[in-house]
Amino acid sequence: MNQLNKPIRVRLLHDAEEYFAGLDKKTKEKFLRSFEKTEMGTKGKWFEPLSGSNGIWEFRIRDQYHFYRMLAFWDKTESSNTLILGTHGFNKKTNKTPKQEIQKAEKLKSIYFKSK
């Protein structure tokens, strides 16, 4: 159990679901393993906070040619679970996360909390 004694659950918002659906099987499996490890409360380089953001985290997957990223944020307001919500994903050729992707995740986070 994690430090909050509440189960962690990873959920994908619409844009993240669409991104995930378009990935190849091997990359999907890598993301699923990252989600599972995170839900077990294990920390690692596959899921880290992004500096210079407003509470945005990044699931990181890499293969020989690409960096795959899915941005996310935490919702600790649920009474029974701590949720990690994936906002969207993208592929890139370098390890630096584009500022516009962080801004998109921050916007989706804001919309999510306003709709609660």
DAZIWO-V43498 format. One record per residue. N is the residue number from 0. NEAR is the number of other C-alpha atoms within 12 Angstrom. Layout:
n={N & N}
near={NEAR & NEAR}
//
This chain:
n={0 & 1 & 2 & 3 & 4 & 5 & 6 & 7 & 8 & 9 & 10 & 11 & 12 & 13 & 14 & 15 & 16 & 17 & 18 & 19 & 20 & 21 & 22 & 23 & 24 & 25 & 26 & 27 & 28 & 29 & 30 & 31 & 32 & 33 & 34 & 35 & 36 & 37 & 38 & 39 & 40 & 41 & 42 & 43 & 44 & 45 & 46 & 47 & 48 & 49 & 50 & 51 & 52 & 53 & 54 & 55 & 56 & 57 & 58 & 59 & 60 & 61 & 62 & 63 & 64 & 65 & 66 & 67 & 68 & 69 & 70 & 71 & 72 & 73 & 74 & 75 & 76 & 77 & 78 & 79 & 80 & 81 & 82 & 83 & 84 & 85 & 86 & 87 & 88 & 89 & 90 & 91 & 92 & 93 & 94 & 95 & 96 & 97 & 98 & 99 & 100 & 101 & 102 & 103 & 104 & 105 & 106 & 107 & 108 & 109 & 110 & 111 & 112 & 113 & 114 & 115}
near={16 & 17 & 13 & 15 & 15 & 20 & 22 & 29 & 28 & 34 & 29 & 31 & 26 & 17 & 23 & 29 & 23 & 17 & 25 & 31 & 18 & 16 & 23 & 14 & 12 & 16 & 26 & 26 & 16 & 24 & 37 & 24 & 22 & 30 & 33 & 24 & 23 & 31 & 28 & 21 & 23 & 19 & 18 & 20 & 17 & 27 & 33 & 25 & 24 & 28 & 14 & 14 & 25 & 22 & 25 & 35 & 35 & 40 & 42 & 35 & 35 & 25 & 20 & 10 & 12 & 17 & 24 & 34 & 42 & 50 & 51 & 42 & 39 & 34 & 27 & 19 & 14 & 16 & 13 & 14 & 22 & 27 & 26 & 34 & 38 & 39 & 39 & 36 & 38 & 35 & 28 & 20 & 17 & 16 & 18 & 19 & 31 & 21 & 17 & 14 & 27 & 32 & 23 & 28 & 37 & 29 & 23 & 29 & 31 & 20 & 14 & 21 & 17 & 9 & 8 & 10}
//
